[in-house]
Amino acid sequence: MNPLKFYSVMTVWQKRILLIVIVLIFLLIVYIIIKSSKRETEEKNIKTDKNKFLSQGQKATYPLTNYNLFADKIYSAGLSTFGTSEQDIYDVFEKMNTDLDVIMLIEAFGKRRLEFYVCIPFTECGENLGAFLQSELDPDENEKINKILADKNIEYRF
């Protein structure tokens, strides 16, 4: 059947619904493109920072597997049944000794799903460590993390 003829026999309501569906598909495509661009920029920034700290002679304090365990501990602390376990999060940041350690932790955390986060189909679901901490901690608790880092002369802030 000819699409134009099909459209001409549609009722006004059917045409409106079709228009809404087309607009929603367009918006989803734009959203996917923007999220993809943001993810690529974040990954590029992490790589740039990591290379900067490596060129300054910084070394990772722990093996890579430890950073994965630290990231899991932070994620579990945020998803605790009885609210966020801030002390567990502070404990992880107390173990960070260099900017490179923090970058390695961010890299290990990757993108994780926030609690009660609704995923849009066909899109990347989850947020980075900074967004996760902002969703789980209040500003004073976040400032405590920044103080822990500052006391160790670590530049990075959340």
QUIDAGI-V457233 format. One line per field, one symbol per residue. ss: DSSP state (@ for helix, = for strand, . for the rest). phi: phi as a letter, one per 20 degrees, with the letter a starting at -180 (. if undefined). psi: psi as a letter, one per 30 degrees, with the letter a starting at -180 (. if undefined). A space follows every 10 residues. Layout:
BEGIN
ss: ???
phi: ???
psi: ???
END
This chain:
BEGIN
ss: ..@@@@@@.. .@@@@@@@@@ @@@@@@@@@@ @@@@@@@@@@ @@@@@@@@@@ @@@@@..... ...@@@@@@@ @@@@@@@@.. .....@@@@@ @@@@....@@ @@@@@@@@@. .=........ ......=.@@ @@@@@@..@@ @@@@@@@@@@ @.......
phi: .fgffgffef fgffffffff ffffffffff ffffffffff ffffffffff fffffenfcf fcfgffffff ffffffffeg fdnfegfffg gfffefdcff gffffffffm dcfffmeeee gmcfdpcfgg fffffedegf fffffffgff fdleffcd
psi: kkeeeeeffk leeeeeeeee eeeeeeeeee eeeeeeeeee eeeeeeeeee eeeeffgkkk flleeeeeee eeeeeeefgk ehlkieeeee eefffkflee eeeeeeeeeb klklkgkkkk kglkklllee eeeeffklee eeeeeeeeee fghkekk.
END
